[in-house]
Amino acid sequence: MIQFITSLLIALSPYQGCAVRDGHLWCWSRDGVASIDLPHPVTAIAMNARATCAIANGALYCWDGYPQPPNPQPVLPLTEDVRAVGLGVAHACAVKGDQLYCWGSSQYGQAGAGGDTPIRILNSKVKDLAVGSWHTCALHDQEVVCFGWNRYGQLGAGKSTISTTQPISVQVPQAPVKALFAHDDAACAVTRGAVYCWGEFAHPQYGPTRFFTPTLTFRGQVDALNIDKVGACAITRTGQLFCYDDAPARFRHIPIRERVVGVARSLRSRAALTQSGCVMTWGDNSYQTVNPFKSSPRFYPFPYPLPFFCPESDGKV
């Protein structure tokens, strides 16, 4: 059976966050915390600024993002054996069994032929999925392939291709690849002992850092990763969390007492899910994604335990 390391249990958008606890999906925003009515169990979620998708009891459901009231609708024909899902700016992809499906806008080829109905892109042996703003990557058998826009190196195959609907091979230096992650204009591959990334990280202070082929970004045993336009967070095999938000990349340890099992990033906000189901948030609270119960302070420099998810917390980390 294929095991998807990148099945996400926590996600952030600029306006809300969601996390899976005991198989149920809960979301928070400046309106508070609410349970999402989905079949049990929820095994993965994905989110962008306009929509949220979740895999519940093997089926895929999607709905409009905040501030619209959640109204999950099944995505046909992805009603069973869905293993992974990812959202770009205007397209989505999912893995059903070991087949890759995409739908939505395909302006740069990121959804294959595109359209409102999911179409099959790869017929077999898909082991993982990562979706960026305008590009898509998949672990196909033992090979990483990407398609879509390549202006900033998102396809990891040099500068010769601008955009393509056809999956092209990405040569990751250290094989085998265990998992893929993507966000905005970048993608990363986790191998045994290292993380390699390609594309662009555009920090507002330090400017863009661009890699057109996979480049060593983090050395260590990593079980999960989350990246955005300005940096990355990595969860090590021992459950410790390391993040960087500057350039050149300097990972620093994030002090969380419990084992971390999930991490999410969005603009200037961060969130981590611990083994006990506690959600820790930090960063910019302008839209109350760090603390849905208070509009101030506007910035939390250290992980803050959300009271709803961490009822026994003493407020310390």
C-alpha positions in Angstrom: 0.0 0.0 0.0 1.3 3.4 -0.8 1.8 5.6 2.2 1.5 9.4 1.6 3.8 11.2 4.0 2.5 14.5 2.8 -1.1 13.9 3.8 -1.6 17.2 5.7 -3.4 17.4 9.0 -3.1 21.2 9.4 -3.3 24.0 6.9 -3.4 27.8 6.8 -4.7 30.4 4.4 -4.3 34.2 4.9 -7.7 34.3 6.6 -8.2 31.0 8.5 -6.6 27.8 9.7 -7.9 24.2 9.8 -6.6 21.1 11.7 -7.6 17.5 12.0 -8.1 16.3 15.5 -9.3 12.7 16.3 -10.4 12.4 12.7 -12.6 15.5 12.7 -11.9 18.8 10.9 -12.0 22.0 12.9 -11.3 25.5 11.4 -10.6 28.8 13.1 -10.8 32.4 12.0 -11.7 35.8 13.5 -15.2 34.4 13.8 -14.0 31.7 16.2 -13.6 27.9 16.0 -16.1 25.6 14.2 -16.4 22.0 13.3 -16.8 21.1 9.6 -19.6 18.7 8.8 -17.7 15.8 7.0 -17.8 12.0 7.1 -15.3 10.5 9.6 -12.4 10.2 9.5 -10.7 13.2 7.8 -7.2 12.2 6.7 -5.9 15.2 4.7 -6.7 18.8 4.0 -5.5 21.5 1.6 -6.3 25.2 1.4 -5.7 28.3 -0.6 -7.0 31.8 -0.2 -10.3 31.0 -1.9 -11.1 27.3 -1.2 -10.6 24.3 1.1 -10.6 20.6 0.3 -10.5 17.6 2.6 -10.3 13.8 2.2 -13.0 12.3 4.4 -13.6 8.5 4.5 -11.7 8.2 1.3 -13.7 10.8 -0.7 -12.7 14.3 -1.7 -14.9 17.3 -0.6 -14.2 20.9 -1.5 -15.9 24.2 -0.5 -15.4 28.0 -0.8 -13.0 29.6 1.6 -13.5 32.1 4.3 -15.7 34.2 4.8 -18.2 32.0 3.0 -20.0 29.5 5.2 -18.5 26.0 4.7 -20.6 23.8 2.5 -18.5 20.7 1.6 -19.5 19.2 -1.8 -18.2 15.9 -3.1 -15.8 16.1 -6.1 -16.9 13.6 -8.8 -15.5 11.1 -9.7 -13.1 11.3 -6.7 -15.5 9.6 -4.3 -13.3 6.7 -3.0 -9.7 5.8 -2.4 -8.5 9.4 -2.6 -5.0 9.5 -1.1 -3.7 13.1 -1.5 -4.9 16.5 -2.6 -3.3 19.9 -3.4 -4.6 23.3 -4.4 -2.9 26.0 -6.5 -4.2 29.5 -7.2 -6.8 28.3 -9.7 -6.3 24.6 -10.1 -6.4 21.4 -8.0 -5.0 17.9 -8.2 -5.7 14.7 -6.3 -4.4 11.1 -6.3 -7.1 8.4 -6.5 -5.6 5.0 -5.9 -2.3 5.5 -7.7 -3.6 7.8 -10.5 -3.2 11.6 -10.7 -6.2 13.8 -11.5 -6.2 17.6 -12.1 -8.9 20.2 -12.8 -9.4 23.9 -13.0 -7.5 26.6 -14.9 -4.5 25.3 -17.0 -3.2 28.7 -18.3 0.4 27.4 -18.0 -0.4 23.7 -18.3 -0.6 23.1 -14.5 -3.8 21.1 -14.8 -3.1 19.3 -18.1 -6.0 20.0 -20.4 -7.9 21.8 -17.6 -11.6 22.1 -17.1 -14.2 21.9 -14.4 -14.1 18.1 -14.2 -11.1 16.2 -12.9 -9.1 14.5 -15.7 -6.5 11.8 -15.4 -3.0 13.0 -16.0 -1.0 9.9 -14.9 -2.5 6.4 -15.1 -0.5 4.5 -12.5 2.3 4.4 -9.9 1.7 7.9 -8.4 3.2 7.8 -4.9 2.9 11.5 -3.9 1.7 14.9 -5.0 2.7 18.6 -4.6 0.8 21.6 -6.0 2.2 25.1 -6.3 0.5 28.3 -7.5 0.9 27.5 -11.2 2.7 24.2 -11.3 2.2 20.6 -10.2 4.7 17.9 -9.2 4.2 14.2 -8.6 6.3 11.2 -7.5 5.7 8.8 -10.3 7.1 5.4 -9.5 10.6 6.4 -8.4 10.8 9.6 -10.6 9.8 13.2 -9.8 7.9 14.8 -12.6 6.5 18.4 -12.8 4.4 20.4 -15.3 3.0 23.9 -15.6 4.8 27.2 -15.4 8.6 27.4 -15.2 9.4 31.1 -15.2 11.1 30.9 -11.8 12.4 27.3 -12.1 9.2 25.7 -10.6 9.7 22.6 -12.8 13.2 21.9 -11.6 14.5 21.1 -15.1 16.6 24.2 -16.0 15.6 27.3 -18.0 14.8 25.8 -21.4 11.0 25.1 -20.8 8.7 28.1 -20.1 5.5 26.0 -19.5 4.2 22.6 -20.4 1.2 20.4 -20.0 3.4 17.3 -20.2 5.1 16.0 -17.1 8.9 16.4 -17.4 11.5 14.6 -15.3 13.3 16.4 -12.3 16.7 15.0 -11.5 17.0 15.0 -7.7 20.6 14.3 -6.8 20.0 11.9 -3.9 17.6 9.0 -4.4 15.2 7.7 -3.5 12.7 10.5 -3.0 10.3 9.9 0.0 7.9 12.8 -0.4 7.2 16.1 -2.3 6.0 19.5 -1.1 5.2 22.7 -3.0 3.9 26.2 -2.5 3.7 29.4 -4.6 6.7 29.2 -7.0 8.8 26.5 -5.5 8.8 22.7 -4.8 10.9 20.5 -2.6 11.8 16.8 -2.5 12.5 14.9 0.8 15.2 12.2 0.5 16.8 10.0 3.1 18.8 12.5 4.9 18.3 15.8 2.9 15.8 18.2 1.4 16.3 19.5 -2.1 14.3 22.5 -3.4 13.9 24.3 -6.7 12.0 27.4 -7.9 11.8 30.8 -6.2 11.7 32.0 -2.6 11.0 35.7 -2.6 11.7 37.3 0.8 10.5 40.9 1.0 13.7 42.0 2.8 16.4 39.9 1.1 14.9 39.6 -2.4 14.4 36.5 -4.5 16.5 33.3 -4.3 16.0 31.2 -7.4 17.0 27.6 -8.2 16.4 26.2 -11.6 17.4 22.7 -10.6 17.1 20.8 -7.2 19.5 22.4 -4.7 20.4 21.1 -1.2 18.4 23.1 1.3 18.3 21.1 4.5 20.4 18.2 5.7 18.9 15.8 8.2 16.2 13.1 8.6 13.0 14.9 7.7 9.5 13.4 8.0 7.5 16.4 6.8 8.0 19.8 5.3 6.0 22.9 4.5 7.1 25.8 2.3 5.8 29.2 1.2 7.1 32.1 -0.7 9.5 33.3 2.0 10.8 30.1 3.7 10.2 26.6 5.0 9.6 24.5 8.1 10.8 20.9 8.5 9.8 18.3 11.0 12.6 15.9 11.8 12.2 12.2 12.4 12.3 12.9 16.2 9.4 15.3 16.0 11.4 18.5 16.4 10.5 21.6 14.3 12.9 23.8 12.4 12.0 26.8 10.3 13.6 29.6 8.4 12.2 32.9 7.2 15.2 34.6 5.8 17.8 34.3 3.1 20.2 32.6 2.9 18.3 29.8 4.5 19.1 29.5 8.2 16.9 27.0 10.0 16.3 27.6 13.6 14.7 25.3 16.2 11.1 26.2 17.2 10.7 25.4 20.9 7.6 23.2 21.2 7.6 20.7 24.1 5.6 17.9 22.4 6.4 15.9 19.3 5.3 17.9 16.2 3.3 15.9 13.6 2.2 18.7 11.2 3.2 22.2 10.2 1.5 24.9 8.1 2.6 28.3 6.7 0.8 31.2 5.1 2.3 34.6 4.4 3.5 35.7 7.9 1.6 33.1 10.0 2.7 29.7 11.1 0.9 26.8 12.8 2.1 23.4 14.2 0.1 20.3 15.2 1.4 18.2 18.1 0.9 14.5 18.7 -1.7 15.2 21.4 -3.8 17.3 19.0 -2.6 20.7 20.4 -2.4 23.5 17.8 0.5 26.0 18.3 0.4 29.3 16.3 2.8 32.2 15.9 3.6 35.1 13.6 1.3 37.8 12.2 -2.2 38.0 13.8 -3.6 40.7 11.6 -6.4 38.4 10.4 -6.6 36.5 13.7 -5.1 33.3 12.2 -2.7 33.1 15.2 -5.3 33.9 17.9 -8.9 33.8 16.7 -10.1 35.1 20.1 -8.1 38.3 20.2 -7.1 40.9 17.7 -4.1 42.0 19.7 -1.2 41.6 19.9 -0.7 41.8 16.2 2.4 39.6 16.3 3.3 36.5 18.3 7.0 35.8 18.2 6.7 32.5 19.9 4.3 29.5 19.5 1.0 30.2 21.2 -1.2 27.3 22.3 -4.7 27.8 20.9 -7.0 27.3 24.0 -9.7 25.4 22.1 -7.1 22.8 20.9 -5.0 22.9 24.0 -7.4 23.1 26.9 -4.9 21.9 29.5 -2.1 24.3 28.4 -0.8 26.7 30.9 0.0 29.2 28.2 3.6 28.1 28.0 5.4 26.3 25.2 
